């Protein structure tokens, strides 16, 4: 359930998780992005007041988990303000879904204080495999971000790898990398939507166009 489609008259009980997309802007242009997130130009695509209104609707549902995602959520200059607004009204599990490239020492400390866990997209096992989907330098940024988060006290970090034609053969190496980094690894199926349609060469041979 996405917060952006909730209506005033929503009446739902026992909601497990709500994914709150706070932006469709991103600092990366990953080839497999199912959201087809737009490259950030420094302007907010959703206003703070609009998001507050959506957040209030989500909080009425009192879900077990709220996952904050995008686009890239850390790209918003009001990210911390939004998170504090949620935390002041919500005490259950709060998850951050990020590409990890914008994590600094200061941001890692904030994330560790306000979030219960972090999920980072990587989609490779080293610079070469990661850059094929996410761009050059992303791998090193993510590894550095993980270190900063762990030093700040965040011990629940998951790294995800979306299946592509190039990386499927590296599954064992991916889980070995997670063991080395002290993180949990999760494989995700490629969604044939968004920017994937512009990059059909990354679709595994075993996939059909309706997967």
C-alpha positions in Angstrom: 0.0 0.0 0.0 1.4 3.4 -1.0 0.7 6.4 1.1 0.2 8.5 -2.1 -3.0 6.6 -3.0 -4.6 6.7 0.4 -8.0 8.5 0.5 -9.7 10.4 3.2 -12.2 7.7 3.8 -9.7 4.8 4.1 -10.7 2.4 6.9 -8.1 -0.3 7.2 -7.2 -2.4 10.2 -4.2 -4.6 10.9 -2.0 -3.0 8.3 1.4 -4.7 8.3 3.5 -2.3 6.3 3.1 1.0 4.5 5.7 2.2 2.0 5.9 6.0 2.0 7.5 7.4 -1.2 8.6 10.8 -0.2 10.1 11.7 -3.6 10.5 10.5 -7.1 13.8 12.3 -7.5 17.1 10.6 -7.3 20.8 11.3 -7.7 21.3 8.0 -9.7 19.8 6.7 -12.9 19.8 3.0 -12.3 19.0 0.9 -15.4 16.5 -1.2 -13.6 14.6 1.5 -11.7 10.9 0.3 -11.6 9.9 3.8 -10.4 11.7 5.5 -13.3 12.9 8.0 -10.7 13.8 11.3 -12.2 17.3 12.8 -11.9 17.1 15.5 -9.3 17.3 19.1 -10.4 17.3 20.5 -6.9 13.6 21.2 -6.7 11.1 19.3 -4.5 8.6 17.2 -6.5 6.3 16.9 -3.5 5.9 19.7 -0.9 6.5 19.2 2.8 2.9 20.2 3.6 1.5 17.7 1.1 3.6 14.9 2.6 2.5 15.8 6.1 -1.1 15.3 5.0 -0.3 11.9 3.6 1.7 11.0 6.7 -1.2 11.9 8.9 -3.4 9.4 6.9 -0.8 6.7 7.3 -0.5 7.3 11.1 -4.3 6.7 11.4 -3.7 3.2 10.1 -1.0 2.6 12.8 0.9 0.0 10.7 3.4 -2.3 12.2 6.1 -0.9 9.9 6.5 2.3 7.9 9.2 2.1 5.1 10.5 5.4 3.8 11.7 5.3 0.2 11.8 7.2 -3.1 13.4 8.0 -5.5 16.2 8.6 -3.1 14.7 9.9 0.2 18.0 11.5 1.5 17.9 13.8 -1.5 15.2 15.9 0.2 16.6 18.8 2.2 13.7 18.4 4.7 14.4 14.7 5.2 15.3 15.0 8.9 12.3 17.3 9.5 9.9 14.8 7.9 11.4 11.9 9.9 11.1 13.8 13.2 7.5 14.6 12.4 6.8 10.9 11.9 8.8 9.7 15.0 7.0 12.2 17.3 3.8 10.4 16.4 4.8 6.9 15.7 6.7 4.4 17.9 6.7 1.2 15.8 9.2 0.0 13.2 10.6 2.7 10.9 12.7 1.5 7.9 14.8 3.6 5.5 15.2 2.3 2.0 18.1 4.2 0.3 20.8 3.8 -2.3 23.4 4.7 0.3 25.4 7.2 -1.7 24.3 10.3 0.2 25.1 8.9 3.7 27.6 11.1 5.6 28.8 10.8 9.2 26.2 13.2 10.4 23.4 11.6 8.4 24.4 8.1 9.7 24.1 9.3 13.2 20.6 10.7 12.5 19.5 7.5 10.8 20.8 5.3 13.6 18.9 7.4 16.1 15.5 7.5 14.3 15.3 4.3 12.3 15.1 0.7 13.3 16.7 -0.7 10.2 18.2 0.3 6.8 17.8 -1.3 3.4 20.4 -0.4 0.8 20.3 -1.3 -2.9 23.6 -2.5 -4.4 23.0 -4.9 -7.3 26.5 -6.1 -7.5 29.5 -7.6 -5.6 32.2 -5.1 -6.6 32.8 -1.9 -8.5 32.6 -3.6 -11.9 29.3 -5.5 -11.4 27.6 -2.7 -9.5 28.5 0.0 -12.0 26.8 -1.9 -14.9 23.4 -1.1 -13.3 23.9 1.7 -10.9 26.8 3.8 -12.2 30.5 4.3 -11.5 31.6 4.7 -7.9 28.4 3.6 -6.3 29.9 0.4 -4.8 32.6 2.3 -2.9 30.0 4.8 -1.6 27.8 2.1 -0.3 30.6 0.2 1.5 31.6 3.5 3.1 28.0 4.2 4.1 27.6 0.8 5.7 30.7 1.4 7.8 29.5 4.8 8.9 26.1 3.4 9.9 27.6 0.6 11.8 29.9 2.9 13.7 26.9 5.0 14.6 25.2 2.0 16.1 23.0 0.8 13.2 23.3 -3.0 13.3 20.3 -3.9 11.2 21.4 -3.3 7.6 20.1 -5.2 4.6 21.7 -5.1 1.2 19.5 -6.0 -1.8 20.5 -7.2 -5.2 17.9 -7.1 -8.0 18.4 -10.0 -10.5 19.8 -8.9 -13.9 21.3 -10.8 -16.7 24.8 -9.7 -15.6 24.6 -10.4 -11.9 22.6 -13.6 -11.4 25.7 -15.7 -11.6 27.2 -13.8 -8.6 24.6 -14.9 -6.0 27.1 -16.8 -3.9 29.6 -13.9 -4.0 26.8 -11.6 -3.0 26.0 -13.5 0.2 29.7 -13.8 0.9 30.1 -10.1 0.6 27.2 -9.6 3.1 28.9 -11.9 5.5 32.1 -9.9 5.2 30.3 -6.6 5.7 28.2 -7.8 8.6 24.9 -7.2 6.8 22.0 -9.3 5.6 21.6 -10.0 1.9 18.4 -10.3 0.0 17.8 -11.1 -3.7 14.9 -9.4 -5.4 13.3 -10.3 -8.8 13.6 -7.8 -11.6 10.4 -5.9 -12.2 9.7 -5.4 -15.9 8.5 -1.8 -15.6 9.9 1.7 -15.5 13.4 2.1 -16.9 13.9 -1.6 -17.5 11.8 -1.1 -20.7 14.6 1.2 -21.9 17.3 -1.3 -21.0 16.0 -4.7 -22.1 19.6 -6.1 -22.3 19.6 -6.5 -18.5 16.6 -8.8 -18.4 17.6 -12.4 -17.7 17.0 -14.9 -20.4 14.7 -16.9 -18.1 12.4 -13.9 -17.6 9.2 -13.4 -19.6 8.0 -9.9 -20.4 5.1 -10.3 -18.0 7.1 -11.2 -15.0 
